[in-house]
Amino acid sequence: MYSRIIGTGRYLPKRVLTNFELEKMVDTSDEWIKTRTGISERHIAADDETTSDLAFHAAKQAIATAEIAAETIDMIIVGTTTPDLVFPNVACLVQERLGIAGCPAFSVETACSGFIYALTIADQFVRTGFARRPLVIGAETMSRIIDWTDRETCVLFGDGAGAVILDAAEQPGIIYSSLGADGRYRKLLEADSGISKAPGQGEKTALRMKGNEVFKVAVRTLESMVDDVIEKNDLAQGEIDWFVPHQANLRIIAATAKRLNIPMERVVLTVAEHGNTSAASVPMALDTAIRDGRIQRGDLLLLEAFGGGFTWGASLIRY
């Protein structure tokens, strides 16, 4: 038994924050941001909008696309690093709003790799027969942990959610997955406090990043992961139809595409409009390219992500 994707969806908050608005907030410029990252704008959740709100809307769209009844979903997994609450987890909150009590529902915290981790876990449950139709979501409100006075990080991140519905199949849709992590690099990209490590008085949890070091490790790690996917699956040059990467930085994406020998015309890019939405970026990019007709049934896709921890993952998929 294998799993295949039967529906996708995404949701972006209405508020758009442009580079020109950021110029008025910190010492930066539209040209500097575009040159370094490829980002022009990002979406920001409203004050009363939570990660589970975004996840629910993306899930509803995926359910509609798949043309299924929500009651047929038998597992929910959410990748997020910005949950509404300590508990219940975001998957349980989405489950309640979908009205499908009873099935397993849990969240995965691996930062930007969260969706790939969640997708891999769901695929394994289908392969063992434990589940037949999982709902997998990547959702984030990264704006909640951004220090808007830190020009190195505030220009990068945005909010959003993407979702996919898997279904049991006789032929593999998800062909191969690769996951990894290395906690030795945790100080290069981290949220500086949380629950058991509380922020100082008058302070709040904020994301901290050493950009140049992260870039170097990310490129090196992603190249190694790409080599693994190619070698383990005997892929020939040009065999991958679409590369759907984590939308963190245009330069990292271009370097990985070069390693794959994939022209940039075959790379799904949403970083300019979405910014880095962490675990939401890959499923939102996937949904974008499916809905605009670029990705067609039968296409071979490579999804990948790299995030804080460090964590990383890739999925080779026949859509």
KEBAVEX-38685 format. One record per residue (C-alpha): x, y, z. Coordinates in steps of 0.5 Angstrom, whole numbers, plus 2048, in hexadecimal, padded with zeros to 3 digits. Example, Ala and Ser with C-alpha at 12.3 -4.5 7.8 and 13.67 -1.06 7.14 Angstrom:
% KEBAVEX-38685
8197F781081B7FE80E
***
This chain:
% KEBAVEX-38685
8008008008028077FE80080E7FF7FE8137F97FC81B7FA7F581C7F87F48237FA7F88297FC7F68307FF7F98368027F783C8057FA8438067F884980B7F684F8087FB85480A80185580580785880880C85A80381385C80381186380280D86380881386080C81886580981486A80E81586581481C86381482386581082286180A81F86280381B85E7FD82185E7F982585B7FF82085680181F8537FA8268537F882884F7FE82184A7FF81D84B7F981784D7FD8128537FB80D85280080A84E80580384D80980284E8107FC84B8147F78508177F885181F7F284C8207F484781B7F884181D7FC83B81A7F683681B7F183B8177F683B8117F78348127EF8338127EE83780C7F48338087F182D80A7EA82F8087ED8308017F082A8007EA8268027E682A7FD7EC8287F87EC8217F97E48217F97E481C7FF7E081D8067E481F80C7E181980F7E581580B7EC81880E7EF8138137F58178157F781E8167FE82081680182781780882A81680983081A80D83481E8088398208028368237FC8398267FD83682D8028328317FC82D8307F782B82D7FC82A8277FA82D8217F882781D7F38268237F082D8227EF82C81B7EC82581C7E78298207E582E81B7E58288167E082481A7E481E8197E581C8207E88158227EE81481D7F581581F7F781D81F7FE81F82180382581F80B82481D81082A81F81582A81A81583181881683281081682A80F81082981380B82880D81082380A81181F81080981F81180881D80A80D81780B80A81581280381580E80681180880980C80D80280B8117FF80980A80480480880380080F7FC80180E7FA8058147F780A8107F480B8097F38128087F781780C7F781F80C7FE82280D7FE82980E80482E80E80283581280683B81580584181880C84381880A84B81980984982081084782281384D81D81785282081585881C81B85C81E82085781B82185881482585181381F84D81481885281481985280C81984B80B81384880E80B84880D80584480F80183F80B7FE83780B7FE8328067FB82B8067FB8248027F681E8037F98188027F68118007F880A8007FA8087F97FD8017F68028057F280780A7F68058117F680A8137FB81080F7F88168117FD81781580381D81780681E81B80D82481D81282682281782C82481B82B82882183282A82283083081D82A83282282D83982482D83B81C82683C81C82183B82281C83E82681F84182C81A83F83181483B83281083783881583483C81A83983A81683F83B81884683881A84B83D81685084081385583B81585183581284C83181584682D81884882681C84582182384682082784481A82E84481882D84581083384480D83583E81182E83B81082F83C80883583880883283280C82C83280882F83280183482C80382E82880782982980182F8277FC83082180082981F8018278207F982D81B7F882A8167FC8238177F98268167F282B8107F482680C7F882180D7F282580C7EC8238137E98258157E282781C7E18208207DF81C81B7E281981F7E78138237E48138287EA81782A7F081282D7F58178307FB81783380181683B80081B83D8048208418008208417F88288407F882783A7FC8228387F88268397F282C8367F482882F7F682582F7EF82C8307EC82E82A7EF8288267ED8298297E682282C7E68218327E281E8387E68188377E18168307E58178337EC8108357EF81283C7F280D8407F78138437FB81284A7F880A84A7FA80A84680181184780481384180880D83E80B81183880F80D83280F80883580A80C83780580D83080180582E8018038357FF8088357F980682E7F77FE8307F78008377F38038337EE7FE82D7ED7F88337ED7FC8377E87FD8317E38048307E38048297E78008247E47FE81D7E68048187E580981D7E680F81C7EA8108217F08168227F58148257FB81982880081A82C80681F82E80B81E83181282083381982382D81D82682C81882182881582082680D81C82180981A82080281481C7FE8148197F780D8197F58098167EF80481B7EF
***
